[in-house]
Amino acid sequence: MTAPDLTREAEAARGADRALRAAARHSGGRLAAAAVCSVAAAGAALAEPAVLGHTLDLLLRQDPGGARWTAWCAAVIAAEVLLDAVTARLTGGVDARSTAWLRRLGLGRLLRAAPHHAARHSPGELSARLTAQATTAGAVPAAVVGAAVALLAPLGGLVALVLVDVWTALAFLAGLPLLALLLRAFARDSGASVGRYQEVQLAMAGRLVEALAGARTIAAAGTAEREQARVLSRLPELGAEGRETWRIYGTTMARTGALMPLLLYVVLGVGGVRLAEGALGVGGLLAAVRYAGLAAGVGAVTGRLAAVVRGRAAARRTAALFELPELPQGVRRLPPGGPGALELRGVRVLRGGTAVLRDIDLRIPGGTTAAVVGRSGSGKTTLAAVAGRLTACDAGRVLLDGVPLDELSAGELRREVGHAFERPALFGEDVAAAIAFGSGPAPTPQSVRAAARAAGADAFVRRLPDGYDTALPDAPLSGGELQRLGLARAFCRAGRLLVLDDATSSLDTLTARQVERALTHDVRPGTRLVVAHRISSAARADLVVWLDAGRVRATGPHTELWRDPAYRAVFATGTDPADPPNTQPAAASGTSAAPAATPTRGPDPESAAASALAAAPAPPAAGRPGAQRNTGSDAATSAAPARAEGTGSGPTAAAGPRTGAAPGEGPDAGASAGTGSAAAGGGGRRAPGRETVR
């Protein structure tokens, strides 16, 4: 069990070191200048004791050359101070550039990875890795150079001490083995402790971001104290690791701090004996003591080593983002004027070793509106992501107008394949920028407003304080309004394929119907792939793709699939496929009878209401799969209620369409079909909680 963990840790360490070397190359010029200045400062520091000692001897002898050497002393000291200041300035620049490079690299890889790969890390962890951890890691290149150069002064001081007086040098060398052992133990112990500290810190950051994102839910549930305890549950562990880190650092500093003065006193004592014997002058004793002080500075390397250890541990956290696999892209372009024909050949998608999509073979003709339906967990969203190249398939290929999506250039792919999501994220300074958001040339203001009108967003956007110029933080948006802006963004940059992943779930029925009509008539013609949960959306589609446990169970028009009880059960709430609601259409024979008995478990009102769609004739040719425009979908759905209404003989039958239907209820094909049909069993009721106007 231990070997695989050690192997992964070793690989992570190598990846982090590669990233740090790349960061050093990115700031190579400044890093080299900092190294040169640091070496020059070390040289000045080494020259200073010799110059001071010689100047002191000259002054004691009242030699005329003492004044000149005094000036040299001032110059050496000034040079050392100036070079140290320049080194500090260059080091700060290197740290900033290295940190920025690591952040750009990590963020770029994160955004180029498939969303499910990026989801391996929580938002809190990602934030910590790209901020605090990247800052600590970015200091490593300069810290390594600083630690290496910091050794020059102690080593040079030791060599100079030997040249000044060998006996004082031997006295100093007696304590170096103990110092080396202290530094080695520090590097080993502090590395493990810092790594554990940062791991706990990342976990707590992840929990904190989760709690902040769900603040309303926590407040509504009254679990603030419980969530606070959950976020802070690892605080004792964090404190223990932090105390251990500082204990190791403090112990090492205390030991080296005690050892170095002791060595200096030994050198001073031996030097005094040598002075008394006449083997060493006053200036020589001063130089020996100063060089011993420089040699004792090897203990100061501990601080530099601590920065390197912390930085390498942080780099392992940041470098985890560099290992995220990028979504491969090619360089090809789509044939001009293509209709947007979508084809999936043997597509298989795995998540955690489990097949989410299994051997999908599917062809959607260009210009077709295809609804993807299925129970929760059947793979609808994954199919939409594969079709729009938001993720790659593990086997098989996806083609658009005959070109594999993985061979398209990123720019071509995103120009021709658009997306709208259930919970869209808005980017930009204001509402207009959020709608225009995307790659390629910026759309005109007229195009932005036209897209907003098509998505049913223009009216509420104009009511905002500054209309389309309203800053996003100042725009109070409901869930439905947010979805409409997401749809407007997709419509504004619609290509030959548009993927709508449950993108109208928060819209009321009337608005959803208007959006679907606008999608047919006001948005660039092309293929639509719609992840649908409403019966009305499936009924108005040219083609329905029925997913079941990651496989395509059936494809065809909704009116044909509706004859299968298992298909009807996909839309039913609390209805067993073996005991479906009474959906035998009497409209086909011109009459509609009421159910013989009231079922114990009533079907979902929307499901039962739309069951009358089974009585509708097949959609006209213009709405069939393969048509270049999905112009027949509205005609097909409007035909269903016309045949279902006015013919029933049951208690709830109506002579014609209701005139007093609630706003947003009548235009929906599913709802309309059940308003006057006893056979539908819906009685015109809307499914509770499914189509709420926000």
N, C-alpha and C positions, 0 to 999 in steps of 0.2 A: 504493500500500500504506500510505502514511503517513497520508493524509487520513482514512480510516475510524478509525484509532487515535486521531488527534487529536480527531475528532468524539466518539468514545466517552469520551475523557478529559474533554472539555469538558462533556459531558452529566453525567458522574459528578461533576464539580466543582459544577455547578449543583444537582444533587440533594443533595450534601453541604451546600451553603450553605443550601438550603431547610430541611434538617433542623436545622442550627444555629440558623437564625432561629426555627424552631418551638420548639427547646429554650430559646432566650432568652425567648420569650413565656411558656413554661411557668413560668419563674422571674422573670417580669417585675417583680413587686413587690420582691423582694429585690435584683434587679439594679438597679432604679431607686434603691433606698435606698443601695446600694453606690456608685452613681454620684454621688449627692448628697453623701455623706460624702467621697468622693474629691475632688470639686470644692471642698468646703469646706476640706479639708486643703490642697489646692493654693492656695486663697485665703489661708489662714493662712501658708503658706510664702512667698507673694509679699509679704504684709504685713510679715513678720518683718524683712527687711533695712532697709526704710524706718523701722520702729519702732526697731530697734537703732541705726541711724545718727543719727536725731533724738535718741534718748536719750543717745548718746555726746556729741553736740554740747552738749546741756544740761548734762551732768555736767562736761564740760571748762570750760564757762563758769560752773560752780557755780550754775546756775539752780535756784531752789527747786522748779520743776516736774520736775526730774530724778527725784525719788523716785516721783512718780506714774507717769511714763513707764517707770520700771523695773518697776513692777507690771504695766503693760501688756505689757511684753516677756515677763514670766513667763507672763501669761495667754495670749498668742499662741503661745508655745512649747508650753505645756501643751495648748492646743486642737489644735495640729498633731499632737502625739504621740497624743492620745486619738482624734482622727478617723482617723489611720492605723490604730490598733488596731481600731476599729470596722469600717473598710473591709476589713481583712484577715479579720475574722470573717465579715462578710457575703459576701465573695468566696468563702471556703471553703464556705459554705452553698450559694451559687449553683453552684459546681463540682459539689458532691455531687448536688444536685437535677437539674442538666442531665445528668450522667452516668447517674443512675438513669432519667431519662426516655428517654434514648437506648437504654439497655439494655432497658427494658420495650417500647419501640417495636420494636426489632430482634427481640427474643425473641417478641413477639406475632405479628409478621409471619412469622417463621420457623415458628411452630407452626400458623399459619392457612394456610400454603402447602401445596400438594400435596407429598407426600414426595419425589417425583422432582425437584421444583424445589429443595427444601431440600438434596438430595444433590449439588447443584452444588458445594457447599463442603464440604471435609473437616471432620471434627469438630475437629481442631486449629485450623483457620482460624476456625471458628465461635467456638471458645473465646477465641481471641486477639481477634477482632473485638468480642466482647461484654464483654471484661474490659479488657485494657491499652489497646486502641485506643479503646474507648468512654470510658475515663478521660481519655485525652489529648484526645479530641474534646470532652468535657464541659467542659474548661477554657477553650474558645474564647470563649463569650459574655462571661465576666468579663474575659478577656484583651483582647478587643477594646475593651471599655469602659475597662479600665485603660490600654491604649495610647493611646486617644483623650484621656483625662483627663491622662495623663502628658505630653502635648504642651502642656497649659495652662501648666504651670510654666515650661518653657523659653520659650514664646512670650510669656507675661506678663513673665518676667524680661527678655526682649529689649526689650519695649515700655518697661518701667520703666528699663532701662539708657539708652534714648534720652532719656527724660525727665530722668534724673539728669545725663547728660553725653553729648551727641551724638557727640563725638570718640571716646570709649571704645566707644560702640555701633558706630561705623563700623569700628573696629579689630577688634571681634569678628565683625561681619558678613563680613569679608574671607575667613574660613575656612569659612563655612556651605556654599557650593556644593560644596566637596570632601566635606563630611560627608554632604550629600544623595546624592551619587554612591555613597558607601560603603554607605549604607543601602539604596539601590535594588538594588545588586549583591548584597547579602546576601539580600534577600527573594527575588530571582530564583534564585540559585544554591542556597540552602539548601532551597527548596521542592522542587526536583527531587531533590536528594540524600536528603532525608528520605523522600520518596515511595518511592524505590528501596530504602532501608533497611527500611521497613516491609513492603514486598512480600516481600523475602527472609525477613524475620522470620516472616511468616505461613506461608510455604512450609515453613520448618523446623519450626514448631509443628505443622503438619499431619502431617509425617513422624514427629514424636515421638509424637503421639497414636496414629498407626497402629502404631508399634512397641510402645507400651505395651499396646494392645488385643490384639496378637498375641504377647505375651510368652511364652506357653506353646509356641506353634508355633516361635518363634525358639529357645527353649531346647531343644526336641526336635530341631530341625534342626541345632543347633550352629552357628548363624550369627550369634551375638551381635556378634562383631567386625565382620562385614560390615554388619549393620544399624546399628551405631554409626557406621561410616564413611558409610553412606548418609544417616543423619540429619544428620551434621555436615559433609557434603560441601560445603554452601554456606556454611560458617562463614567461610572466607577472604573470600568475596564480602561477607558481612555485616560482617566486620571492615573491609574496604576502604571500604564505604559509610559505616560509622560513623566511621572516621577522616576521610573526606572531609567529612562533616557537621561534625565538630568542628574540622576545619581551616578551613572557611569561617567558622564562628562565631568561632573563636579569632583568625583573621586580621582579621576585621571589628572585634572588640573591641580587638585590639592597635592597629589603626590609629586607631580613634576614641579609644582611651585615650591615644595619643600626641598626637592632634590637640587634644583638649580642654585638657590642661594648657598646651600651647603657646599656645592662644588666651587662656587665663587670664593667662599671663605677659605677653602683649602688652597685654591690658587693664590689668594692674597697672602696666606701664611707662608707658602713655599717661596713666593716672590719676595717676601720680606726677609726670609733667611738668605736668599740669593743676593739681595741688596746689601745685607750686613756683611756678606762674604766679599763684596766688591765685584761679584760676577755680573751684576745687573745694575744699571743706573736708574735714576729717578724717572726719567722719561721712558726707559724700558719697562719699569714696573707699571707705569701708567698704561703703556701700550698693552702689556700682558693682561692687566685687569680688564681693559676694554675689549680685547680680543676674546678673553674668557667669557665676558658678557655676551658678545656676539655668538660665540659657540653655544652658550647656554640658551640662546634663542631658538634652538631646535625644539624646545618645549612649546614654543608659540605655534609650531606647525600643527599642534593638536587642534586648534581652532579651525585652521584651513582644512584639515582632514575631516573634521566634523561637518563642515559645509559640503564637502565632496560626498560623504556618506549619506547625508540627508538628501542631497540632490540626486544621487543615483537611485535611492529608494523612491523618490518622487518621480523620477524618469520612468521607472518601471510601471508606475500607475498611468502616466501620460502615454507611454509607448503602447499601452494596451489598445489605444484607439488606432495606432498606426497599423495594427495587425488586422483590423476589420477588412474583410474582402471587398474590393471595389466591384461595382456592377459593370461588367465589361461592355464596352461600346466599340463600334466600328467606324467606318468612314463613308459608307454608301449612302446614297440618296434614294428616295422613293421615285417611281416613275411619275412624271407630271400628269395631272388630271385624273389620277386613279380614284375609283369610287370608295375605297376604304374597305376592301374585302379582307376579312379577318379569318385566319385559319390556325387552328391548334392541332398539332400532330404528335400524338403519343406523349402528351405533357404529363409529367409526374413532378410533384413538389413534396419535399420532406421537411418536417419540422420536428426537431428533437428525435430523429429516427423513425417518426411515424409519418405515413403517407397522408397528406392532406388532400391532394389531388392525385387520382390514380388513372393513368393511361387515358387522358382526355383527347378524344378526336372530335373536332368540331369545326364546321365551316359556316361563317356568317356572311352572306353576300353583301356586297357594297350597297350602301343606302338603306340598310335594314335596321329597324329598331328591335333589338333582341333583349328580352327580359330574362334575367337569371334569378330563378326562384329555388327554394329549398328550405328545409328546416335549419334551425340554428346549428352551426358546426358542420354544415354540409360542404363548405369550401367556397361559398359565393364571393366573399371579399378577396380570398386568395386568387380565385380565377380572374377577378377584375384587376388585381395587381399584376398578375402574369400577363394578361392581355394588354395592359398599358405599359409594360416594362418597368414597373416599380420594383419588381423583384424578378430574379431569374429562375427558370425551372431547372430542376435537377436532372431531368431527362426530357427528350422531345424538343420541339421547336415551335415558335410562334411567328407567323408570317403576316405581314400587312401588305396587301397588293403584291403578293408573291415574294417580298423581300423579308428575310429573317430579321426580327427586331434587334437581335444582338449584333447585327452587321451594320445597323444604321448609326450615323453620327449622332452625338448627343443633341446637337442643335436641331437636326432634322427630326429626330424622334419627338422632341418636346414641342416643336412647331406643329406637327401633324397629329399628335396624340394628346388630348386634353383630359383633365380629371376634375370631378367635383365630388366632395366627400360629405359624409353625414355631419361631421364636426370640423368645418373648415377653419384653418388658421389664417388670419389676415395680416398682411405685411404692408408697410408703407406709412407715410406720414399722415395721409388723410384718406377719406373714403375713395376718392377717385384713384389715388395711387394704389389702393388695395385691389380695386377692380382691374386696373391695368397691369398688375403685377405679373411678371413672366419674362422669359427670355425673348430676344429678338427686338425689332423696332417697337418703340412705344406707340400704342394706339392713340388715335386722335380723341379729343374730348367728345366728339359726336359719336364715335364708336363706343366709348365708355358708357354714355347715356343710353345708347341703343341697347347695349347688353343689359344694362340695369332694367330697362323697360321690359325686355324679353323675360327677365327673371322675376318680374313683379316687384322690383326693389326701388324703382324710380320715385314712386309716390312717397314712401317713408324717408328716402334719402333727402328729398326736397324739404321735408319738414324738420330736418336736423338744423341745429343753430346756424351753420354756415353751408348747408347743402352738401354738395360734393367736396367742398373744401374743409369740411369738418374734420378735425384731428381725430384719429381713431380712439385715443383715450377719452375723448369728450363725446363719443357717440354711444349712447345707451342702446344696446342691441339685444333683442330677445333671441331665443334659439331659432325661430323661424326667419327673422330678419338676417341673422348671421348666415343661415343656409342660403338665403336668396342672394346675399353678396357673394358667397362662394360660387353659386351658379352663374352669377353675372361675370365673375372672373373667368370661369370656364367658357362661357358663351363668347366673351370678348376675344378670346384667343382660340376659338374652336378650330380644329383641324379636320382631317378626313375621318378620324376616329375620336369619339367622345365617350369616356367612361364615367358613368354616374353611379357611385357606390352609395346607395341609399341616401342620395343627396336631396330628397324631398320629404324625408321622414318627419320633419318638424313643421311642414306646411299644412295649412288647412286644405280641405278637399277642393274648394273653388280655386285657390291659388295654385295648387298642384296641377289642376286641369289647365289653367291658363299657361303655366310654365310648359306643360307638355305640348300645347298648341303652338306656343312660340318656338319651342325647340323644333317643331316640324316646319314652320313657315318662315321664321324670322332669323334663324341661325344658319350658318353655313351648312349646306347639305352634306351629309356623310353618314357613317355608320354609328349607331348608338348602342352601347352595351350598358344596360340598366340593371343594377342589383335591386330587385323589387321585393317588397313585403306586402304591398297592397294588391288585392285582386284587380282593382281598376287599372293599375299600372301594367299588370300582366295581360289583361284583356285588351288594352289598347296597343300592345306591342305586335309587331308583325310576326315575331317568332319567340317562343318561350323555350329556354334551356332549363330543364329540370334536373337539379343536382341532388344526389342522395349519397351520403357517406363518401364524398369525394369523387363520385363517378357521375357521368351523364346518364341519368336513368331514361330520359326521353327528351325529344325535341319536337316542336310542332306548334301550330296555332293553339291559343288558349282554349278555344271552343272544342277542339278535339281532345286535348289533354284532360279537360274538365270531366269527361266521361269516366275517368279513372278515380275510384274513391280515394286511393292513396294520394293522388294529386290534390283532390279537394281538401284532404286532411292537412296538407301543408299550410293552408290558410285558415284552418279551423282552430278554435280555442276550446279545448276540452272535448274534442270529437275524435273518436276512435276510427281508424280507417275501416275496420270491419263493420262499424255501425254508423255510417255516414248520415248526414241530415237528408231529409227527403228532397232530392234534387231532380226528380223525374220531371222534365219539362212538359207541361200540358200545352204550352203555346204552340208547339209544333202541330197539334191537331186542332188548334183554335180554341181550346178551352183550358181552364186551369182550375183544379180542384184543391180544396183545402186539405191539409194533412188529416189522416184518419184519426190520429190520436196525438195528444201533446207529448213530445218526448220528455223523458226524465231529465236528460242533459241537453239543454238547448245549444245549438251551434252558435258560433260567433255571428252576431247580427250581420257584419259585413260579408262573412263567408256565405251565410244563407241567402242574403240579399242578392249577391252576385251569382248565385247558382242558376238564376234564370238566364245567364249568358250562355248556358249550354243549349238553350233553345234557339239561339241566334244563328242565322245562316253563316256560312263561311265568309270571311272578309273578301271584298272585291279584289280583283287582280292587282290593283295598284297597291294594296296593302300586303300582298303576299311576300314571303321571303324571296329576295332577289330583285325586288323593285328598287329603282334608284332613289325614289322618294317614298317616305312612309306616309303617303297621303291617305291611305285607306284606313288608318287606325281609328280616327275619329268616327268615320262612317260606320265602321264595324261596331264600335261600342254604342253609338247612338241608335243603331238598329235593334240592339237587344232589349232595351226598355220599351221600345215602341211595340214590340211583339208581346212582351210580358204584361204590359199594362192594358187595362180595359177589357180583358177577356176572362178574368177569373170569376168564378162563381162562389168563392168562399166568402166568409164574413169580412175579410179585409180587402177584397178586390175593389178596384176603383175603375170608374168609367174612363179615365184618362189620366195623364200626368197630374200630380198634385200641384196646385198653384200656391200653396202656403208653405212650401218646404223651407226649412231654415237656410239662411245664406251659406253657401259653400257646400250644400248637401245635394241639391238637385243636379248640377252639371256632372257630377261624378258618375261614371258608367255603372260601377258596382252599386252605389247607393240608389241610383235612379231605377235600376233593375228591380230593386226590392220594394219600391214604394207602393206599388199597387198589386203585387202578386202574392196570393196566398200560398202558392206552391213554394215560393222562395222561403216562406216562414219568417221573414225578417220584419214585416210590418212597417218598413220604412225607418226602423231604428238604426242609429249609428253605433258602431262598435265603441264601447266606452274606453276612453284613454288612448285611442289610436290616432285620432286626427284632431288634435287640440289646437285651437288658434291661440297663439301666444302674443 
